[in-house]
Amino acid sequence: MRVRFVSSPGSAVTVGVDVGTTSVKAIAVDEHGSVVARSRVAHSVVAPEPDILRHDAKRAWRAGPRKAFEEVSGHLHEEGRPLAGVAVASMVPSLTAVNRQGVPVLPGLLYGDREGRRAGTGSDHLLLPGTMPDAEGFLRWAAASVPDARGYWPCQAVAGYALSRIPSIDTGVTAALGALHQHGRWNADLLASLGVREDQLPLVVPMGQAAGTLPDSDTVIAPGTIDALCDQIVAGATEPGDVLVIFGATLIVWAVCDEWLQVPGLISYPHTTAERFLVGGPSNAGALFVDWARRLLRGTPRPGPDRERLAPRLGDPARVPVWLPYVRGERTPFEDHTLRSNLYGLDIGSGAEALERAAYEASGFVVRRMLDLAGVKATRIVASGGGSRVTAWMAAVADATNLPVDAVAVPEGAALGAAYFARMAAGLETSLDDSLRWSSVGRRIEPDAAWVRAAEGRYARFSEIGTGA
C-alpha cells in the first residue's frame, strides 16, 4: 500500500474509490480537481484459465476499499479537511453473494468469466447495443450456489456497503446488466425464474444523486458507478479526433465523433458532452496481457524507476515480432473467447527488449484496428489508467498509431471521476459538463519516425494475420 498526502487548506473535499482488477485506488480531491491525498491497496486477480476471471471478493471488494478509504479520510481528518462526499467506481459487470453482514461468501466474478456465458431465460430479451450479457449468467450462478444469500451484489454495492451500510448502484451500472434491469426497473419475471427476489439486489439510485450518508456523519455517499464512465468525464477527450484509451487491466478505446456511427464489431455510445459520440470498445490487450507478457521476460527491467530511467525505445526498430494479444480471447471487435495468443517473426537474435516492445505494440495495433474499422480520422490519443505511467508502453502506442499520446496528469482517472460524482451527490456541482475543468495533460509522447516506419509493416502483418486462426 502506498499513501501520499499533500496539504493544502481549503474547502471541503470528496473522495473517489476505484476498485480495479489489480488494486483499489482512493484519492481525495479538492474543488479544483487537485489531488490532496491518495492511497493504493493491491490485490490479486484469479485467472488460472482463460475462461476464469475472479477476485477474492472479501479482500478486493470489501477490505481493500475500506482500507484505502480509511487511509485517505484519516489524513483528511488530521488536517481538519471536511469530507463532503464519497463515491465508489468499479468495472462492469461483476457479482458475488453476500451474507447478512454484507460480507461476500463467494468469489467475485468479473467480466468475461465463463459463468457469464451460461445461457438462460433472459438470453432472448432485446439488449441495447454494447450491453454486456454476462450479468444474467453471474446471477444464475450465485443464486444456485447460495440460494439463501442476503443479497447478490456487484462490486460497487459490496464496497459501498462496506463504507456506508448502503448497497447501492446507479443507473449507469444497471445499463450494463442486460436483461436483468430494463425500462427503469428490475425484470421481475426473469428474477423469479432464477429464484431471486428484488430485495436481494442493490438499491438503484439515479446517477449523480445521493444514496445516503456515512454512519454517524453528514458525509454523502453516491451510488456505485462505472469506472470507465468516471474516467471519461475527467479525461478531456471531447473533440472529434480525440481517442480516449484507458490503459487498465482491460484496454478500453473510445474515439470521439461528431456523428453517430454504427460499425459492425464496435460499440457506440453517446458522449457525456452534447453533440459528441463515442465508438470503440474494450479489448483484452490491456495490462492483463502486458503484465503476463512481461512476467515471461525476466531479462527486462521491471516497470518503475529503473525502467523509466532507460530510453523508452530500446533495440532495433526492424527486429520486433508481432504478438497477437489474445491470452484470454478477444472482446472488441471479435467477441470470441476461444482466440489465443501467437508470436510471429521471432528469430535467433530476438531478445527480451524486442518481445517487450512487441507486447506494448500489440495494444497500439488494437487501438489502430478499431480506428480503421470506424473510419475515424484521429488526431491524438488521450491516455489514462495505470499503464499511462509507463513511457515505453505509451511510446509504442504512439508509434503503432502514428499519433501523439497525451497522458493525463492524474492517471487514477476512474477514482478522479468518482470524486466528481461525489461532489454532485453532495450538491457541490450541478452539471456533469463542469467535470472537464478537472482534466489536464501531464505529458505528451510523440511518435518517432523510424519506429513508425517499422511499426507500419508490423501492423500490416497484424492485420493480415487477424485472429491467427
C-alpha positions in Angstrom: 0.0 0.0 0.0 1.2 3.5 -0.9 -0.2 6.7 0.6 0.8 10.3 -0.2 -0.7 13.4 1.3 -0.2 17.0 0.1 -1.6 19.5 2.5 -3.5 22.5 1.0 -6.1 24.2 3.2 -9.4 24.9 1.5 -13.0 24.0 1.3 -14.5 20.5 1.6 -13.1 17.7 -0.5 -14.6 14.5 -1.9 -13.1 11.0 -2.2 -13.3 8.7 -5.2 -12.6 5.0 -4.7 -11.9 2.8 -7.7 -11.9 -0.9 -7.3 -9.8 -2.1 -10.2 -8.7 -5.5 -11.4 -5.4 -5.5 -9.5 -5.8 -2.8 -6.9 -8.0 -0.3 -5.1 -7.2 3.3 -5.7 -8.6 6.1 -3.4 -8.0 9.8 -3.9 -9.2 12.9 -2.1 -9.8 15.8 -4.4 -10.5 19.5 -3.8 -12.9 21.7 -5.8 -10.2 22.4 -8.4 -9.5 18.8 -9.1 -6.2 18.8 -7.3 -5.4 15.5 -5.5 -4.7 16.2 -1.9 -4.4 12.6 -0.7 -4.1 9.2 -2.4 -3.9 5.6 -1.4 -3.4 2.3 -3.2 -4.2 -1.2 -1.9 -3.1 -4.1 -4.1 -5.0 -7.3 -4.6 -4.7 -10.3 -6.9 -6.9 -11.5 -9.7 -7.7 -15.2 -10.0 -7.2 -16.2 -13.6 -5.8 -19.7 -13.7 -7.5 -20.4 -17.1 -8.5 -18.2 -20.0 -12.2 -18.6 -19.1 -11.9 -17.7 -15.4 -11.6 -14.1 -14.1 -12.4 -13.6 -10.4 -11.5 -11.8 -7.2 -11.4 -12.8 -3.6 -14.4 -10.5 -3.1 -13.9 -10.3 0.7 -10.4 -8.8 0.1 -10.7 -6.9 -3.1 -14.3 -5.6 -2.9 -14.7 -5.2 0.9 -11.5 -5.0 2.9 -9.5 -3.2 0.2 -11.9 -0.3 -0.4 -12.4 0.1 3.4 -8.7 0.3 4.0 -7.9 2.7 1.1 -10.8 5.0 2.2 -9.7 4.9 5.8 -6.2 5.8 4.9 -7.2 8.8 2.8 -10.0 10.1 5.1 -7.8 9.6 8.2 -5.3 12.1 6.7 -8.1 14.5 5.9 -9.2 14.3 9.5 -5.7 15.0 10.7 -5.6 18.1 8.5 -9.0 19.3 9.5 -10.3 19.0 6.0 -14.1 18.4 5.8 -15.2 15.5 3.7 -18.3 16.2 1.7 -18.9 13.0 -0.1 -17.5 9.7 -1.4 -18.2 7.5 -4.4 -17.1 4.1 -5.5 -16.4 3.1 -9.1 -15.6 -0.3 -10.5 -15.8 -2.5 -13.6 -19.0 -4.0 -15.1 -20.4 -6.5 -14.9 -19.4 -8.2 -11.6 -21.2 -10.2 -9.0 -21.0 -12.1 -5.7 -23.3 -13.3 -3.0 -23.2 -11.8 0.5 -24.4 -12.8 3.9 -26.4 -10.8 6.4 -23.4 -8.7 7.3 -22.8 -7.8 3.7 -19.7 -10.0 3.6 -19.1 -11.9 0.3 -19.5 -15.7 0.6 -18.5 -16.4 -3.0 -15.7 -15.3 -5.3 -16.4 -12.1 -7.1 -17.0 -12.8 -10.8 -15.6 -10.3 -13.3 -16.4 -9.5 -17.0 -15.6 -12.5 -19.2 -15.8 -15.2 -16.6 -17.2 -18.4 -18.1 -20.3 -18.3 -15.8 -21.5 -15.3 -17.7 -21.8 -17.3 -20.9 -24.2 -19.8 -19.5 -27.4 -19.1 -21.5 -30.7 -18.8 -19.6 -34.2 -17.4 -19.6 -33.3 -13.8 -20.3 -30.9 -14.5 -23.2 -33.7 -13.9 -25.7 -34.5 -10.5 -24.3 -33.7 -7.5 -26.5 -30.4 -6.0 -25.4 -29.2 -2.5 -26.2 -26.0 -2.3 -28.4 -23.0 -2.6 -26.2 -24.9 -4.3 -23.3 -22.8 -7.0 -21.6 -24.9 -10.2 -21.2 -22.6 -11.7 -18.5 -24.7 -10.4 -15.6 -27.6 -12.8 -16.0 -25.2 -15.8 -16.0 -23.4 -14.4 -13.0 -26.7 -14.1 -11.1 -27.8 -17.6 -12.1 -24.5 -19.0 -10.8 -24.7 -17.0 -7.5 -28.3 -17.9 -6.8 -27.7 -21.6 -7.4 -24.6 -21.6 -5.3 -26.1 -19.7 -2.3 -29.9 -19.7 -2.7 -30.5 -18.2 0.8 -28.0 -15.3 0.4 -28.9 -11.9 1.9 -28.0 -10.4 -1.5 -26.5 -10.7 -4.9 -24.4 -7.6 -5.3 -21.9 -6.3 -7.9 -18.6 -4.9 -6.7 -19.8 -1.3 -6.4 -22.6 -2.4 -3.9 -20.3 -4.5 -1.8 -17.7 -1.7 -1.5 -20.4 0.9 -0.9 -21.9 -1.2 1.9 -18.5 -1.7 3.5 -18.2 2.1 3.7 -21.8 3.2 4.4 -24.0 0.2 5.1 -25.9 1.1 1.9 -25.6 -1.4 -1.0 -26.3 0.9 -4.0 -25.6 1.3 -7.7 -26.5 4.0 -10.1 -28.5 3.9 -13.4 -25.2 3.7 -15.3 -24.4 0.3 -13.8 -27.9 -1.0 -14.4 -27.4 -0.2 -18.1 -24.7 -2.9 -18.2 -26.9 -5.6 -16.6 -28.6 -6.7 -19.8 -32.0 -8.3 -19.3 -31.8 -8.1 -15.6 -32.8 -4.4 -15.5 -34.8 -2.9 -18.3 -37.2 0.1 -18.7 -36.1 1.6 -15.4 -36.9 -1.5 -13.2 -35.7 -4.9 -12.2 -37.0 -7.6 -14.5 -39.4 -9.4 -12.1 -40.2 -12.3 -14.4 -36.5 -13.1 -15.1 -35.6 -12.7 -11.4 -38.4 -15.1 -10.5 -37.1 -17.7 -13.0 -33.7 -17.5 -11.2 -35.2 -17.8 -7.7 -34.1 -14.3 -6.9 -36.2 -11.6 -5.0 -35.8 -7.9 -5.9 -34.9 -7.1 -2.3 -31.8 -9.3 -2.7 -30.4 -6.9 -5.3 -28.9 -3.4 -4.7 -30.7 -0.2 -4.3 -30.8 1.7 -7.6 -30.2 5.5 -7.4 -30.1 8.0 -10.3 -26.6 8.9 -11.4 -25.1 11.8 -9.5 -27.6 11.7 -6.7 -27.1 10.8 -3.1 -27.7 7.2 -1.9 -27.4 8.2 1.8 -24.7 9.2 4.3 -21.9 7.5 6.0 -22.7 6.2 9.5 -22.8 9.0 12.2 -21.8 11.5 9.6 -23.1 14.1 7.2 -20.8 12.8 4.5 -22.8 11.8 1.5 -22.2 8.6 -0.4 -23.1 8.5 -4.1 -24.3 5.2 -5.6 -21.7 2.9 -7.1 -20.9 3.7 -10.7 -18.9 2.6 -13.7 -15.1 3.1 -13.7 -14.8 3.8 -17.5 -17.5 6.4 -17.3 -15.7 8.1 -14.4 -12.5 8.1 -16.5 -14.3 9.6 -19.4 -15.8 12.6 -17.7 -12.4 13.9 -16.5 -10.1 12.8 -19.3 -10.7 15.8 -21.5 -11.2 13.8 -24.7 -14.2 15.8 -26.1 -13.2 16.9 -29.6 -13.7 14.9 -32.8 -10.5 13.1 -33.5 -9.7 12.6 -29.8 -9.3 9.0 -28.8 -9.6 8.1 -25.1 -7.6 5.0 -24.3 -7.8 3.6 -20.8 -4.7 1.5 -20.0 -6.1 -0.6 -17.2 -6.3 -4.4 -16.9 -8.7 -4.1 -19.8 -7.8 -1.8 -22.7 -10.7 0.5 -23.4 -10.8 2.6 -26.6 -13.3 5.4 -27.3 -12.9 7.5 -30.4 -14.8 10.8 -30.2 -17.0 11.6 -33.2 -19.5 14.4 -34.1 -21.9 11.9 -35.6 -23.4 8.6 -34.6 -21.5 5.7 -36.1 -22.7 2.1 -36.2 -19.9 -0.2 -37.1 -20.1 -4.0 -37.1 -18.0 -5.3 -34.2 -17.7 -2.0 -32.4 -19.8 -0.3 -29.7 -21.3 3.1 -29.9 -22.4 5.3 -27.1 -23.5 9.0 -26.7 -20.7 11.1 -25.2 -21.5 13.0 -22.0 -20.6 16.1 -24.0 -23.5 17.3 -26.1 -23.4 16.5 -29.9 -20.5 14.1 -29.4 -20.5 10.4 -29.7 -18.1 7.5 -28.9 -17.2 4.4 -30.9 -14.8 1.7 -29.9 -15.0 -0.8 -27.1 -13.0 -3.0 -24.6 -10.1 -5.3 -25.5 -8.1 -7.9 -23.7 -4.9 -6.2 -24.9 -4.5 -4.2 -21.7 -2.4 -4.8 -18.6 -3.7 -8.3 -18.1 -1.9 -9.2 -21.3 1.0 -6.9 -21.0 1.8 -7.9 -17.4 1.5 -11.5 -18.3 3.9 -11.0 -21.2 6.4 -9.1 -19.0 6.4 -11.9 -16.4 7.7 -14.1 -19.1 10.5 -11.7 -19.9 12.7 -12.0 -16.8 15.6 -10.2 -18.5 13.8 -6.9 -18.9 13.8 -4.1 -16.3 10.6 -4.2 -14.2 8.2 -1.2 -14.5 9.2 1.5 -12.1 12.0 4.0 -11.6 14.7 1.6 -13.1 12.8 1.1 -16.3 11.8 4.8 -16.5 15.4 5.8 -16.4 16.1 4.0 -19.7 15.2 5.2 -23.1 11.5 4.4 -23.9 12.5 2.7 -27.2 15.2 0.0 -26.9 16.7 -2.2 -29.6 16.4 -2.3 -33.4 13.1 -1.0 -34.7 13.2 -3.6 -37.5 13.8 -6.6 -35.2 10.5 -6.7 -33.4 8.0 -9.6 -33.7 4.2 -9.3 -34.0 2.4 -10.5 -30.9 -1.3 -11.3 -31.0 -2.6 -10.5 -27.5 -5.4 -13.0 -27.1 -4.3 -14.8 -24.0 -8.0 -14.6 -22.8 -9.6 -14.5 -26.2 -10.6 -11.1 -27.5 -13.6 -8.8 -27.0 -14.0 -5.9 -29.4 -14.3 -6.5 -32.4 -14.4 -10.3 -32.3 -16.2 -11.2 -29.1 -14.5 -14.6 -29.3 -13.3 -16.1 -26.0 -11.6 -19.0 -27.9 -8.9 -16.9 -29.6 -5.4 -17.4 -28.4 -2.1 -15.6 -28.5 0.6 -16.1 -31.1 4.1 -14.6 -31.8 5.2 -14.1 -35.4 8.6 -13.0 -36.7 10.9 -14.3 -34.0 14.5 -15.1 -35.0 17.5 -16.4 -33.2 18.6 -12.8 -32.4 15.3 -11.8 -30.8 15.8 -10.7 -27.2 13.7 -9.6 -24.3 13.7 -6.0 -25.4 12.1 -6.9 -28.7 9.5 -9.0 -27.0 8.6 -6.3 -24.5 8.2 -3.9 -27.4 6.0 -6.4 -29.3 3.7 -6.7 -26.3 3.3 -2.9 -26.0 2.8 -2.5 -29.7 0.0 -5.1 -29.7 -2.0 -2.6 -27.6 -1.3 0.1 -30.2 -2.3 -2.2 -33.1 -5.6 -3.0 -31.3 -6.3 0.7 -31.0 -5.4 1.4 -34.6 -7.6 -1.5 -35.8 -10.6 0.0 -34.1 -9.9 3.4 -35.6 -9.6 1.8 -39.0 -12.8 -0.1 -38.6 -14.7 3.0 -37.6 -13.1 5.1 -40.4 -12.3 7.8 -37.8 -9.6 10.4 -38.6 -7.8 10.5 -35.2 -5.7 13.4 -34.1 -4.4 12.3 -30.7 -4.7 9.7 -28.0 -5.6 10.7 -24.5 -4.1 8.1 -22.2 -5.5 7.3 -18.8 -5.2 4.5 -16.3 -2.1 3.0 -14.6 -0.5 2.0 -17.8 -0.3 5.6 -18.9 2.6 6.0 -16.4 4.8 3.5 -18.4 6.7 5.6 -21.0 7.8 2.6 -23.1 4.2 1.5 -23.5 3.0 4.9 -24.4 5.8 5.3 -26.9 4.9 2.0 -28.6 1.3 3.1 -28.9 2.3 6.4 -30.3 4.5 4.7 -32.9 1.9 2.0 -33.7 -0.8 4.6 -34.4 1.4 7.4 -35.6 -0.5 9.7 -33.1 0.8 11.8 -30.2 -0.2 10.4 -26.8 -1.3 12.8 -24.2 -1.0 11.1 -20.8 -3.4 12.6 -18.3 -2.0 14.4 -15.2 -3.9 12.1 -12.8 -3.7 8.5 -14.0 -6.3 7.3 -11.4 -9.0 8.6 -13.8 -11.7 6.4 -12.5 -11.2 7.5 -8.9 -11.0 11.1 -10.0 -14.3 10.9 -11.9 -15.8 9.1 -8.9 -14.8 12.0 -6.7 -16.6 14.4 -9.1 -19.8 12.3 -8.9 -19.4 12.5 -5.1 -19.4 16.3 -5.4 -22.6 16.1 -7.5 -24.2 13.9 -4.8 -23.2 16.3 -2.1 -24.8 19.3 -4.0 -21.4 20.9 -4.8 -21.8 20.5 -8.5 -24.9 20.7 -10.7 -23.5 19.8 -14.2 -21.6 16.9 -15.5 -20.1 19.2 -18.1 -18.2 21.0 -15.4 -16.1 17.9 -14.8 -14.0 18.9 -17.8 -12.3 21.6 -15.6 -10.6 18.8 -13.8 -8.9 17.4 -17.0 -5.3 18.2 -17.7 -2.4 16.6 -19.6 0.7 15.5 -17.7 3.0 14.9 -20.6 3.0 14.2 -24.4 4.8 11.4 -26.1 5.3 12.0 -29.8 5.8 9.2 -32.4 9.3 8.5 -33.5 9.7 8.5 -37.3 12.0 5.5 -37.6 9.8 3.4 -35.2 6.7 4.5 -37.0 8.0 3.2 -40.4 9.0 -0.1 -38.8 5.7 -0.5 -37.0 3.8 0.2 -40.2 5.0 -3.1 -41.7 4.2 -4.9 -38.5 0.7 -3.5 -38.4 0.1 -4.8 -41.9 1.2 -8.2 -40.7 -1.0 -7.9 -37.6 -4.0 -7.1 -39.8 -3.2 -9.9 -42.3 -2.9 -12.4 -39.5 -6.2 -11.2 -38.0 -7.2 -13.7 -35.4 -4.3 -16.0 -36.0 -6.8 -18.7 -37.0 
